[in-house]
Amino acid sequence: MKIQTRATNVLERTSHYLKVGVLQNKPAWFDVVGAHPPAIDLTKRARSTNLHDPQIEQGSVKTRSSSFDRQNKHHDVHKIPKLQYLEDELRDVFYHQHPWEFSRPKTLVETSGDNTKGDWSRMIQLTKPLDGESVVQRTIWLAKNTESSLTEAYDKARFEFYQLRMQEEMKSTVAREESTMFGAVYPITNTQWGLEQEQEYIDAWTEVASNKTKVLLANKSQAQEVTQEVEADGSTFALEDDLPEAKE
């Protein structure tokens, strides 16, 4: 097979190969390319050099490209489009408004899109904890299945999230108080243990700092007293020098 010089003829060549039996099965991209054929030829070719260029012979050679030459009218053709999803925008808004949700533990496991398969007619899911992703999926469900706008759906899902979060915290607090009432003893957390260790060093440093401050204040007051005594003695000597001498 000879080298193909026009990449845009791939649809015609493939159609010919299917007719003559070179290809038995139609490629997956055949219908897509047929519906949206390439508009320009992207094949790169070597520039033809003319040995008898009149500009070279006349000595008027263009050494710099002009602004018109540098202007690429099809600069977006080769640019990879940025993938944008509504879910990412909702996540960005939610976690910017609720940064403390990042501190909650999460399981970083690939779900293969299992979140979209749940019944998001309600916020609570049996196989998923309550978090920011629940707000995102609930917002999308409300926007698609109700007449609410995206902002209204987000506000409704957010308020449902607040109510459920308060219920969880209330249940956790009540359960802890009941367990404590029946004799349960809860060990301190790692954070609390670290704060206690840090507080011991802070207390010791506070005592040392207070003692050093007392010493500095005492030295300062003593220096002021010495200065006052010296000034008083100097004024006394000055008065004695100013007194007239007694006549014999």
Buried (B, 14 or more C-beta within 10 A) or exposed (E): EEEEEEEBBBBEBBEEEBEEEEBEEEEEEBEEBEEEEEEEEEEEEEEEEEEEEEEEEEEEEEEEEEEEEEEEEEEEEEEEEEEEEEBEEBBEBBBEEBEEBEEEEEEEEEEEEEBEEBEBEEBEBEEBEBBBBBBBBBBBBBBEEEEBEBEBBBBBBBEBBEEBBEEEEEEEEEEEEEEEEEEEEEEEEEEEEEEEEEEEEEEEEEEEEEEEEEEEEEEEEEEEEEEEEEEEEEEEEEEEEEEEEEEE
